[in-house]
Amino acid sequence: MSLTSDSPANDQAPASQETAEFNFQTSHLNRTRSSLKRAIARYTPKLRLSFRSSDELQRQAEVKAGLDELSTLLKKLDSSVLRVAVFGLVSRGKSAVLNGLVGEKLLQTGPLHGVTQWPRSIYWTPEAESSDDSPAMQFELIDTPGLDEIEGQERAEMAQAIAQQADLILFVVAGDITRTEYRALRELRQTQKPLLLVFNKIDLYPDRDRQAIHENLQALWRQSGESLSGASPLLSTEDIVMVAAEPAPLQVRVEWPDGRVTDEWESPPAQIDELKQALLDIAQREGQSLLALNALRQATEVEGAIARNALDLHRAEAEDLIWRFAKYKGLIVALNPIAILDLAGGAFADLVMIRSLARLYDLPMTGYEASRLWRAIMFSSGAVLLSEMGSGLLLGMGKSAAAAASFFDSASSLMVYAGTMTAQAAAAGYGAYTVGQAARVYLEQGCTWGPQGVNTVMKDILTQATPDSTIYRLREELGEILKGESDIV
């Protein structure tokens, strides 16, 4: 009776969870598309500006190249292809692991040292087993040369370039993990990508299990001295999978009908199901979110470079605008005889200048966002700007006293008033110039924030990650990159 009554609930709960996860992923993907389209639309008008100098034309060409990269990222999101890069030292069975996944021997394997000489991609579309409406995820599996082969520096640079483009990384080992492998793992981990450690050839190492491998990693972590610096261990036991991609042939005894007995060698089937299931689980649970997250990470760098070039196209105009507002602020502060009001007028001039700079750069900014940016600049440039405000307040009070005294002693009080006014105007003008230059930097960095900014969407994806997801384990590392930047605008 209990089995009958409980079964509908048990069937509905996983389906409901799958639907919720799919909706989250769809939301992440759609917001990422909107963010990339917004960035492309923001900077496309820069391509229609007319410039004459070679430097300006070069900047415009770099803006065009960046926009092309954003368009490529947008197309990649529509393809639903999860890019998986496979790394490891030579003779660890990287190619065999990929052959085992796809079920065909598409990549060359053998006993020679370093069979794979250049990166090569194969595509794998596993059968979808989910009951929801999520589309089948295709995998691009990238086989790479051994990290310890000849021309190691060149190979290391190539590995970093591939890892940056990947959505997920597999690192293949066999036997005890060496110091060289540990260093390679650490470098790949610094790309802040989800990483699975694939222990291959378990048929040759029957005494190995996840816990033993994890303890080996912990020992290397402690020996490296990273444990003393407070760094986190590279991987958890959940990030380790065990396979035998190409098991060693076994000698079997064959008895024939005529009574003959012979010994033959037989190749056992690949034991790859654990890795296959891990990849399918990741693809189903968070594949689209991983695509979105990686696109956003790349877009952050690309849009930052575009913003720098776009801002440089208006450098001369921005300098003129900043100097003009520095003069305006100096006059406002100098001519206002009331101490508190002259500071308020100076702050208002700063806010108007920030919004004017944003309009010059074609960056949308409300009055509220301008005030937040002004406060951020005041905080980061406090030594200079607080000095301006402090001296401005003291000078303003002296100026107010001199203005009041001028009614009784016009000659000496007017001289004091004029000197105070000049000093206060100079301090205010310098403060305005400092704010203007800082605003240029903040506007460049703040281009990736805002409701649809790439960093905002990335932060939301990390915040919504569930504890059992691979993205969740990246929150701390990626959070350090995003930390503090969200307070800019």
C-alpha positions in Angstrom: 0.0 0.0 0.0 2.7 2.4 1.0 4.7 1.7 -2.2 1.6 2.5 -4.3 0.8 5.7 -2.5 4.4 7.0 -2.4 5.4 6.2 -6.0 3.7 9.2 -7.7 5.3 11.6 -5.3 8.7 10.0 -5.8 8.3 10.2 -9.6 7.1 13.8 -9.5 9.8 15.1 -7.2 12.8 14.4 -9.5 10.8 15.6 -12.5 9.9 18.8 -10.7 13.6 19.3 -9.7 14.7 18.7 -13.3 12.2 21.2 -14.5 13.4 23.8 -12.0 17.0 23.2 -13.0 16.1 23.5 -16.7 14.3 26.8 -16.1 17.3 28.2 -14.2 19.6 27.2 -17.0 17.3 28.7 -19.7 17.2 31.9 -17.7 21.0 32.0 -17.4 21.4 31.4 -21.1 18.8 34.0 -22.1 20.2 36.7 -19.8 23.7 36.0 -21.2 22.4 36.4 -24.7 20.8 39.7 -23.7 23.9 40.9 -22.1 26.1 40.1 -25.1 23.6 41.8 -27.5 23.5 44.8 -25.2 27.3 45.1 -25.3 27.4 44.7 -29.1 24.7 47.4 -29.5 26.5 49.8 -27.1 29.8 49.8 -29.0 28.7 49.3 -32.7 28.1 53.1 -33.2 31.8 53.6 -32.6 32.5 51.9 -35.9 30.5 54.7 -37.7 32.7 57.5 -36.3 35.1 59.2 -38.7 38.7 59.5 -37.6 41.9 60.6 -39.4 44.9 59.7 -37.2 46.4 56.3 -37.5 46.2 55.8 -33.7 42.4 56.5 -33.8 41.9 54.2 -36.7 43.8 51.4 -34.9 41.6 51.9 -31.9 38.5 51.6 -34.1 39.9 48.4 -35.7 40.4 46.9 -32.2 36.8 47.8 -31.3 35.7 46.0 -34.4 37.8 42.9 -33.5 36.3 42.9 -30.0 32.7 43.1 -31.4 33.5 40.2 -33.7 34.6 38.2 -30.6 31.4 39.0 -28.8 29.4 37.9 -31.9 31.3 34.6 -31.9 30.4 34.0 -28.3 26.8 34.8 -29.0 26.8 32.1 -31.8 28.4 29.6 -29.5 25.6 30.0 -27.0 23.1 29.0 -29.7 25.0 25.8 -30.6 24.5 24.1 -27.3 28.0 22.5 -27.6 29.8 21.9 -24.3 33.6 22.2 -24.9 35.6 19.7 -22.8 39.4 19.9 -23.0 41.4 16.8 -21.9 44.9 17.3 -20.5 47.6 15.1 -18.9 51.1 13.9 -19.2 52.2 11.6 -22.0 51.1 7.9 -21.9 48.3 8.5 -19.5 45.7 7.4 -22.0 44.0 10.7 -22.9 43.1 9.7 -26.4 41.9 6.3 -25.2 39.6 8.0 -22.7 38.0 10.0 -25.5 37.7 6.9 -27.7 36.0 5.1 -24.9 33.5 7.9 -24.4 32.4 8.0 -28.1 32.6 4.2 -28.4 34.9 4.3 -31.5 38.6 4.4 -31.9 38.7 7.8 -33.6 42.0 9.0 -32.1 45.3 7.2 -32.5 46.7 5.4 -29.4 49.8 3.3 -28.8 52.9 2.7 -26.8 54.9 5.4 -28.5 55.8 8.4 -26.3 53.4 11.3 -27.2 51.2 9.9 -30.0 49.1 13.1 -30.0 51.2 15.9 -31.5 48.6 18.7 -31.8 45.1 19.4 -30.5 42.2 17.6 -32.2 38.5 17.7 -31.6 35.9 15.0 -31.9 32.2 15.4 -31.3 30.0 13.2 -29.1 26.2 13.4 -28.8 25.1 11.0 -26.1 21.5 9.8 -26.0 19.4 12.1 -23.8 17.9 10.3 -20.8 16.1 13.2 -19.2 12.4 13.3 -19.2 12.1 17.1 -19.5 12.1 19.3 -22.6 15.8 20.2 -22.4 17.7 19.9 -25.7 20.3 17.2 -26.1 23.8 18.6 -25.2 26.6 17.9 -27.7 30.1 17.6 -26.4 33.2 18.8 -28.2 36.1 16.7 -26.8 39.5 18.3 -27.3 42.5 16.0 -27.2 45.8 17.7 -26.4 49.5 16.8 -26.5 51.2 15.7 -23.3 52.1 18.6 -21.1 55.6 17.2 -20.5 56.6 16.7 -24.1 59.4 18.5 -26.0 58.9 22.3 -26.4 57.2 22.4 -23.1 56.9 26.2 -22.8 55.1 26.3 -26.1 52.8 23.4 -25.2 52.1 25.1 -21.8 51.0 28.3 -23.6 48.9 26.3 -25.9 47.3 24.4 -23.0 46.4 27.7 -21.3 44.8 29.0 -24.5 42.7 25.8 -24.9 41.7 25.8 -21.2 40.5 29.4 -21.4 38.2 28.4 -24.2 36.9 25.2 -22.6 33.7 24.9 -20.5 35.0 21.9 -18.6 38.5 20.4 -18.1 39.4 16.7 -17.7 42.9 15.9 -16.3 43.9 12.3 -16.9 46.4 10.5 -14.6 47.4 6.9 -14.0 49.2 5.6 -10.9 50.7 8.0 -8.3 50.3 11.7 -9.1 53.7 13.2 -9.7 54.9 16.7 -8.8 54.8 17.6 -12.5 51.2 16.6 -12.7 50.4 18.5 -9.5 51.9 21.7 -10.9 50.0 21.2 -14.2 46.8 20.7 -12.2 47.4 23.8 -10.2 48.0 25.9 -13.3 44.8 24.6 -15.0 42.9 25.2 -11.8 43.9 28.8 -11.9 41.7 29.2 -15.0 38.7 28.9 -12.7 37.1 26.2 -14.8 35.2 23.1 -13.6 37.8 20.3 -13.5 37.4 16.5 -13.1 40.4 14.3 -12.3 40.2 11.1 -14.4 42.2 8.2 -12.9 42.8 5.9 -15.8 44.1 2.3 -15.9 42.3 1.2 -12.8 42.7 -2.4 -14.0 46.5 -2.0 -13.4 46.0 -0.2 -10.0 43.3 -2.2 -8.2 44.3 -0.8 -4.8 43.5 2.8 -5.8 40.2 4.4 -4.9 39.0 8.0 -4.7 40.1 8.5 -1.1 43.6 7.2 -1.8 44.0 9.5 -4.8 42.6 12.5 -2.8 45.1 11.8 0.1 47.9 11.7 -2.5 46.8 15.2 -3.7 46.5 16.4 -0.1 50.1 15.3 0.6 51.4 17.1 -2.5 49.4 20.1 -1.5 51.0 20.2 2.0 54.5 19.5 0.5 54.1 22.5 -1.8 53.6 24.8 1.1 50.3 26.1 -0.1 48.6 24.8 3.0 50.6 27.3 5.1 49.3 30.2 2.9 45.7 29.3 3.5 45.1 28.2 -0.1 42.3 25.6 -0.7 43.1 22.0 -1.8 42.8 21.6 -5.6 40.0 19.0 -5.7 37.5 17.2 -3.6 36.7 13.4 -3.8 33.6 14.3 -5.8 35.8 15.7 -8.6 37.6 12.3 -9.1 36.3 9.6 -11.5 37.8 6.1 -12.1 38.1 4.5 -15.5 39.9 1.9 -17.5 39.7 3.3 -21.1 41.7 0.6 -22.7 42.2 -2.3 -20.3 45.2 -4.5 -20.8 44.5 -7.7 -22.8 43.8 -10.9 -20.7 44.9 -14.4 -21.5 42.0 -16.7 -21.7 41.8 -20.5 -22.1 39.7 -21.7 -25.1 38.5 -25.3 -25.3 37.5 -26.3 -28.8 34.9 -29.0 -29.8 37.6 -31.3 -31.2 39.3 -31.3 -27.8 42.0 -28.8 -28.5 42.9 -26.3 -25.8 44.5 -23.0 -26.7 45.5 -19.8 -24.9 44.3 -16.5 -26.6 44.5 -12.8 -25.7 41.2 -11.0 -25.3 40.7 -7.2 -24.8 38.1 -6.5 -22.1 35.6 -3.7 -22.8 36.3 -0.2 -21.6 35.3 0.7 -18.1 34.2 4.3 -18.9 30.6 4.4 -17.5 31.6 6.4 -14.4 33.1 9.3 -16.5 30.3 9.1 -19.0 27.6 9.4 -16.3 29.5 12.3 -14.6 29.6 14.2 -17.9 25.9 13.5 -18.6 24.9 14.6 -15.1 26.9 17.9 -15.5 25.4 18.5 -18.9 21.8 17.9 -17.7 22.1 19.7 -14.4 24.2 22.7 -15.4 25.4 22.4 -19.0 23.7 25.5 -20.3 24.8 27.5 -17.2 28.4 26.4 -17.8 28.1 27.6 -21.4 26.7 30.9 -20.1 29.3 31.3 -17.4 32.2 30.7 -19.7 30.8 33.1 -22.4 30.4 35.7 -19.7 34.0 35.2 -18.4 35.4 35.7 -21.9 33.0 38.6 -22.6 34.3 40.4 -19.4 37.8 40.6 -20.8 36.6 41.4 -24.4 34.2 44.1 -23.3 36.9 45.6 -21.0 39.3 45.8 -23.9 36.6 47.3 -26.2 35.7 49.9 -23.5 39.4 51.0 -23.2 39.7 51.5 -26.9 36.3 53.2 -27.1 37.2 55.6 -24.3 40.5 56.3 -25.9 38.7 57.4 -29.1 37.2 60.2 -27.0 40.3 61.0 -25.0 40.8 64.5 -26.3 37.1 65.4 -25.9 37.1 63.9 -22.4 40.1 66.0 -21.4 38.4 69.2 -22.6 35.2 68.3 -20.8 37.1 67.6 -17.5 39.0 70.8 -17.7 35.9 72.8 -18.5 34.1 71.3 -15.4 37.2 71.9 -13.3 36.9 75.6 -14.2 33.1 75.6 -13.6 33.5 74.0 -10.2 36.3 76.4 -9.2 34.0 79.4 -10.1 31.0 77.9 -8.3 32.9 77.2 -5.1 34.8 80.5 -5.3 31.9 82.8 -5.9 29.6 81.2 -3.3 30.1 83.0 0.0 28.4 80.4 2.2 30.7 77.6 3.4 28.4 74.6 3.2 26.6 75.6 0.0 29.8 76.0 -1.9 30.8 72.4 -1.1 27.3 71.3 -2.2 27.7 73.2 -5.4 31.1 71.6 -6.0 29.6 68.1 -5.4 26.8 68.9 -7.8 29.3 69.9 -10.5 31.1 66.6 -10.0 27.9 64.7 -10.6 27.0 66.6 -13.7 30.6 66.0 -15.0 30.3 62.3 -14.4 27.0 62.1 -16.3 28.4 64.2 -19.1 31.4 61.8 -19.4 29.0 58.9 -19.6 27.0 60.6 -22.4 30.2 61.3 -24.2 31.1 57.6 -24.0 27.6 56.5 -24.9 27.3 54.8 -21.5 23.8 54.9 -19.9 23.9 56.4 -16.4 21.1 57.7 -14.1 21.6 60.4 -11.4 21.5 57.6 -8.8 24.3 55.7 -10.5 26.3 58.9 -10.9 26.0 59.6 -7.1 27.1 56.0 -6.3 30.1 56.4 -8.6 31.0 59.7 -7.0 30.9 58.1 -3.6 33.1 55.2 -4.8 35.6 57.7 -6.2 35.6 59.6 -3.0 36.3 56.5 -1.1 39.1 55.2 -3.3 40.7 58.6 -3.8 40.0 59.7 -0.2 43.4 61.1 0.5 43.2 63.7 -2.2 39.4 64.4 -2.3 38.8 64.4 1.5 41.7 66.8 1.7 39.9 69.0 -0.8 36.7 68.8 1.2 38.4 69.5 4.5 40.4 72.4 3.2 37.4 73.6 1.2 35.3 73.6 4.4 37.9 75.5 6.4 38.5 78.0 3.6 34.8 78.3 3.0 34.3 79.1 6.7 37.1 81.7 6.5 35.6 83.1 3.3 32.2 83.4 4.9 33.7 85.2 7.9 35.6 87.5 5.5 32.4 88.2 3.6 30.6 89.1 6.8 33.5 91.3 8.0 33.7 93.1 4.7 30.5 95.0 5.7 32.5 96.6 8.5 36.2 96.7 7.2 36.0 96.5 3.5 39.7 96.9 2.5 41.4 94.2 4.6 38.4 91.8 4.6 38.1 91.9 0.8 41.8 91.1 0.5 41.3 88.1 2.8 38.1 87.1 0.9 39.9 87.3 -2.5 42.9 85.2 -1.3 40.6 82.6 0.3 38.5 82.5 -2.8 41.5 81.9 -5.0 42.9 79.1 -2.8 39.5 77.4 -2.6 38.9 77.7 -6.3 42.3 76.0 -7.0 41.6 73.2 -4.6 38.1 72.7 -6.1 39.4 72.7 -9.6 42.1 70.1 -8.8 39.5 68.0 -7.0 37.2 68.1 -10.1 40.1 67.1 -12.4 40.9 64.1 -10.0 37.2 63.1 -10.0 37.1 63.3 -13.8 40.2 61.2 -14.4 39.0 58.6 -11.8 35.5 58.5 -13.5 37.1 57.6 -16.8 38.7 54.5 -15.2 35.5 53.6 -13.3 33.3 54.0 -16.4 35.7 51.7 -18.3 35.5 49.0 -15.5 31.8 49.6 -14.8 30.8 48.8 -18.4 30.4 45.2 -17.4 28.0 46.0 -14.5 24.4 47.3 -14.5 21.2 45.2 -14.6 22.3 43.4 -17.9 26.1 43.7 -17.5 28.1 40.6 -18.0 29.6 40.7 -14.5 26.2 41.1 -13.0 24.8 38.1 -14.8 27.9 36.1 -13.9 27.5 37.0 -10.2 23.8 36.0 -10.3 24.7 32.6 -11.9 27.2 31.9 -9.1 24.8 33.0 -6.4 22.1 30.7 -7.7 24.4 27.6 -8.0 23.3 24.7 -5.8 25.8 23.1 -3.4 26.0 19.8 -5.4 27.0 21.6 -8.6 30.4 22.0 -10.2 29.7 25.8 -10.5 29.2 26.0 -6.7 32.7 24.9 -6.1 34.0 27.8 -8.3 32.1 30.4 -6.3 35.0 31.3 -4.0 37.6 31.6 -6.8 35.4 33.5 -9.2 33.9 35.6 -6.4 37.4 37.0 -5.7 37.5 38.3 -9.3 34.1 40.0 -8.9 34.6 41.1 -5.3 34.1 44.8 -4.9 33.6 45.6 -8.6 29.8 45.5 -8.3 29.9 48.6 -6.1 31.2 50.7 -8.9 27.9 51.6 -10.6 
